[in-house]
Amino acid sequence: MHAQIVLFDGFDPLDAIGPYEVLYAGGTASGGAVSVELVSAEGPREVVSGTGGLVLRATAALDPTRAGLILVPGASGRVGEPGEVPDHDAGAGEWQRDEFIPVLLGRTLTTELPALLKAAMDNPEVTVGAVCGGSLVLAMADLLEGRHATTHHLGLDMLDATGVHAVSARVVDDGDLVTGAGVTSGLDLGLYLLEREVGPQIAHAVEELFAHERRGTVWRHHGPAPVGL
């Protein structure tokens, strides 16, 4: 499995690096069955995160025709106070420190990323993953209507408003779409994908190496629905 982790201006570093390290370790533990790289819609470039201006380098352009996994992180910035809204021109121009998270996520819609992600979701050989606000990037690009997904608990209502079946779970498996909730859930998402795609022994070895126990039950749209709870 080859994994492409997407960077965009204002991304949340842990959303990207958590899965990156898990998948990279899975590749080592499996003798090369997993490879991983950082990509962007624009190609190789320095990409500024939303956390203190931390910069990571995308080494390639996102390729939606390549089989494997494409993973979209969320953004890091201001949540804002109840009722607080950004200035009317806050979505214009380039990344600025301490911008609102919805502004950072919405700005991805002005790039080539939505078209590339649509091509990826139309490719039967690609699984698309998302961590935290990455699900909202996909939803705002009209790519998740009718699908089951999760995001950070503060964004579940917004996700639901886009026509997604929003699920309050740490990891949601909807077939070729696998999503994680808040930022640290990227570790659990990565471990689950290792288990699903490579095998439980590899996932367990990485879990032990990272001294991290996966939390919660992975939600899937299978089996009887609960009643009376």
Backbone torsions as a table, in degrees:
resi	resn	phi	psi	omega
1	MET	NA	126.9	173.5
2	HIS	-102.0	130.4	-178.3
3	ALA	-111.9	128.6	173.3
4	GLN	-109.4	117.3	179.4
5	ILE	-102.2	121.5	-170.3
6	VAL	-85.9	130.8	172.6
7	LEU	-109.0	141.0	172.4
8	PHE	-141.6	158.2	-177.6
9	ASP	-59.2	124.4	-179.1
10	GLY	96.0	4.6	-178.4
11	PHE	-62.1	158.3	176.0
12	ASP	-88.2	120.9	-174.9
13	PRO	-58.9	-42.6	-176.4
14	LEU	-67.5	-32.9	176.2
15	ASP	-57.8	-34.5	-177.6
16	ALA	-90.4	-45.9	-173.0
17	ILE	-74.2	-33.2	177.3
18	GLY	-56.2	-59.0	177.3
19	PRO	-62.2	-35.6	-179.8
20	TYR	-58.4	-49.8	-177.5
21	GLU	-65.9	-40.3	178.5
22	VAL	-62.2	-47.7	-177.7
23	LEU	-69.1	-37.5	177.3
24	TYR	-62.8	-45.3	177.7
25	ALA	-62.9	-36.2	176.7
26	GLY	-63.6	-36.1	176.6
27	GLY	-65.3	-40.8	177.9
28	THR	-64.9	-45.8	-177.0
29	ALA	-67.9	-25.0	-177.0
30	SER	-99.4	7.3	-179.5
31	GLY	70.5	29.3	175.5
32	GLY	100.0	13.3	179.7
33	ALA	-71.5	-16.7	179.3
34	VAL	-128.0	134.1	171.8
35	SER	-126.8	155.5	-174.3
36	VAL	-148.1	143.9	177.3
37	GLU	-146.5	158.4	174.4
38	LEU	-96.0	131.3	-176.2
39	VAL	-131.4	168.8	171.4
40	SER	-142.5	164.0	178.6
41	ALA	-64.5	-27.9	-175.3
42	GLU	-91.5	-10.2	-177.4
43	GLY	103.9	-166.5	-177.4
44	PRO	-59.1	126.8	178.0
45	ARG	-171.5	165.4	171.7
46	GLU	-81.4	128.5	-176.9
47	VAL	-117.8	126.9	-176.4
48	VAL	-88.4	124.9	177.4
49	SER	-79.3	173.7	177.1
50	GLY	-90.7	5.2	-178.6
51	THR	-108.5	95.7	175.9
52	GLY	62.3	20.8	179.8
53	GLY	73.1	15.6	177.0
54	LEU	-57.4	134.2	-175.1
55	VAL	-113.7	132.8	169.1
56	LEU	-119.5	155.3	-178.2
57	ARG	-104.5	122.1	169.0
58	ALA	-78.6	129.2	-174.4
59	THR	-98.2	-5.3	-178.0
60	ALA	-157.4	169.1	174.1
61	ALA	-85.5	143.7	175.1
62	LEU	-58.6	127.5	-178.0
63	ASP	-118.1	100.6	-177.0
64	PRO	-73.7	-8.5	179.5
65	THR	-88.7	-10.2	-177.2
66	ARG	-85.5	126.5	-178.7
67	ALA	-63.7	148.5	178.3
68	GLY	132.1	-139.8	-175.1
69	LEU	-118.8	136.4	169.5
70	ILE	-120.4	124.7	-174.8
71	LEU	-121.0	131.0	-176.9
72	VAL	-110.9	121.0	176.1
73	PRO	-81.7	174.1	172.4
74	GLY	-93.0	-165.6	-178.4
75	ALA	-113.4	159.0	176.8
76	SER	-120.6	126.4	-179.2
77	GLY	-179.0	-151.4	-178.8
78	ARG	-84.3	134.3	172.1
79	VAL	-79.3	-37.8	-179.7
80	GLY	89.3	157.0	176.2
81	GLU	-82.3	158.3	177.4
82	PRO	-53.9	126.6	179.3
83	GLY	85.8	-10.3	-179.4
84	GLU	-76.4	136.2	179.8
85	VAL	-127.8	152.7	178.7
86	PRO	-71.8	161.7	174.9
87	ASP	-59.2	157.9	-174.9
88	HIS	-63.7	-23.6	-178.6
89	ASP	-105.9	16.4	-174.8
90	ALA	-66.8	-21.8	-179.1
91	GLY	-85.4	-2.4	-177.5
92	ALA	-90.5	156.7	174.1
93	GLY	78.2	-162.7	-175.4
94	GLU	-94.7	174.8	-179.0
95	TRP	-56.4	139.3	173.4
96	GLN	-130.9	151.5	-178.7
97	ARG	-61.9	141.8	174.3
98	ASP	63.2	34.5	173.6
99	GLU	-77.1	161.9	177.1
100	PHE	-67.8	140.2	179.6
101	ILE	-58.3	-44.7	178.2
102	PRO	-59.7	-33.1	177.7
103	VAL	-65.8	-44.6	-179.8
104	LEU	-63.2	-43.3	179.0
105	LEU	-65.6	-43.5	-179.1
106	GLY	-64.7	-29.8	-178.7
107	ARG	-66.0	-24.8	177.7
108	THR	-61.6	-22.9	-178.7
109	LEU	-70.0	-15.8	179.5
110	THR	-91.8	3.2	179.8
111	THR	-106.7	-174.4	176.5
112	GLU	-79.6	-4.3	-174.0
113	LEU	-59.0	-46.0	-179.4
114	PRO	-57.7	-41.6	179.9
115	ALA	-65.7	-39.4	178.8
116	LEU	-67.2	-39.7	178.9
117	LEU	-68.4	-36.1	176.0
118	LYS	-62.4	-43.6	178.4
119	ALA	-61.9	-37.7	178.9
120	ALA	-65.6	-42.6	-178.3
121	MET	-71.9	-21.6	175.6
122	ASP	-83.5	-9.0	-177.4
123	ASN	-90.9	115.0	-177.5
124	PRO	-66.7	-11.2	-179.8
125	GLU	-95.2	5.2	-177.5
126	VAL	-117.0	132.8	166.8
127	THR	-101.2	129.4	178.5
128	VAL	-101.4	128.9	176.5
129	GLY	-118.5	160.2	177.8
130	ALA	-150.7	146.9	176.2
131	VAL	-120.3	134.0	173.2
132	CYS	55.8	-124.5	-177.8
133	GLY	-69.2	-5.8	175.1
134	GLY	-59.8	-32.9	175.6
135	SER	-63.0	-35.5	179.0
136	LEU	-70.9	-33.0	173.5
137	VAL	-58.1	-48.2	179.0
138	LEU	-64.0	-41.9	-177.7
139	ALA	-67.1	-42.3	-179.5
140	MET	-67.8	-21.1	175.4
141	ALA	-88.2	10.8	177.9
142	ASP	61.1	40.6	-177.6
143	LEU	-110.8	-3.1	-174.0
144	LEU	-121.4	8.2	-176.9
145	GLU	-57.6	129.1	178.7
146	GLY	82.2	-4.0	179.7
147	ARG	-91.8	163.4	175.2
148	HIS	-99.4	130.4	-177.2
149	ALA	-157.7	165.2	174.9
150	THR	-129.3	170.5	176.1
151	THR	-158.1	-174.6	175.2
152	HIS	-55.2	143.9	-174.2
153	HIS	-58.0	-27.8	179.1
154	LEU	-73.5	-14.6	-178.0
155	GLY	-108.2	4.1	-176.3
156	LEU	-62.8	-40.0	179.2
157	ASP	-64.1	-40.9	179.0
158	MET	-65.4	-39.6	177.9
159	LEU	-63.2	-44.1	179.7
160	ASP	-62.8	-35.4	-178.1
161	ALA	-67.7	-17.2	179.7
162	THR	-89.1	4.3	179.4
163	GLY	95.0	9.2	177.7
164	VAL	-88.2	146.3	169.8
165	HIS	-80.5	90.9	-176.1
166	ALA	-74.7	129.9	-176.8
167	VAL	-118.9	129.0	177.7
168	SER	-84.8	79.3	179.6
169	ALA	-142.0	158.5	-177.6
170	ARG	-71.8	-39.2	176.0
171	VAL	-137.1	134.3	178.4
172	VAL	-122.4	124.4	178.7
173	ASP	-104.4	111.1	177.5
174	ASP	-116.9	43.8	178.1
175	GLY	81.6	-107.7	179.2
176	ASP	-87.7	14.4	174.4
177	LEU	-132.5	118.5	-179.8
178	VAL	-128.9	123.8	-173.8
179	THR	-125.6	151.4	177.9
180	GLY	-119.6	156.8	-175.0
181	ALA	-82.5	-115.5	-177.2
182	GLY	-70.1	173.2	-167.7
183	VAL	-52.4	-45.8	-177.4
184	THR	-70.9	-13.2	177.6
185	SER	-67.0	-13.5	175.5
186	GLY	-60.4	-32.4	174.9
187	LEU	-64.0	-46.4	-179.6
188	ASP	-65.9	-38.8	177.9
189	LEU	-61.3	-45.8	179.5
190	GLY	-62.4	-43.8	179.6
191	LEU	-64.7	-39.8	178.9
192	TYR	-64.8	-41.4	179.0
193	LEU	-65.4	-36.9	174.7
194	LEU	-61.2	-45.3	179.6
195	GLU	-62.1	-44.8	-175.4
196	ARG	-69.7	-41.0	-171.6
197	GLU	-96.0	-28.3	-175.1
198	VAL	-115.5	-40.8	177.9
199	GLY	140.8	153.5	-175.5
200	PRO	-67.3	-28.9	-179.5
201	GLN	-66.7	-39.4	177.4
202	ILE	-66.3	-45.0	179.5
203	ALA	-61.6	-41.4	-179.7
204	HIS	-65.1	-40.1	179.3
205	ALA	-62.6	-41.0	179.3
206	VAL	-70.2	-38.9	177.5
207	GLU	-58.8	-43.4	177.7
208	GLU	-66.5	-42.2	-179.9
209	LEU	-59.8	-40.5	-176.2
210	PHE	-85.7	-3.1	-177.3
211	ALA	50.8	44.5	-177.1
212	HIS	-132.7	123.4	176.9
213	GLU	-97.7	126.6	178.2
214	ARG	-59.4	143.1	-177.0
215	ARG	-110.9	143.0	171.8
216	GLY	78.2	169.3	176.9
217	THR	-95.6	132.1	175.5
218	VAL	-65.9	124.9	-177.3
219	TRP	-85.3	129.2	173.8
220	ARG	-134.1	151.5	-177.3
221	HIS	-84.1	62.8	-179.3
222	HIS	-136.9	156.9	176.1
223	GLY	78.5	177.3	-178.4
224	PRO	-70.5	146.5	176.2
225	ALA	-79.4	144.8	179.7
226	PRO	-69.2	147.2	176.6
227	VAL	-131.5	152.0	174.3
228	GLY	73.7	18.6	179.3
229	LEU	-108.3	NA	NA
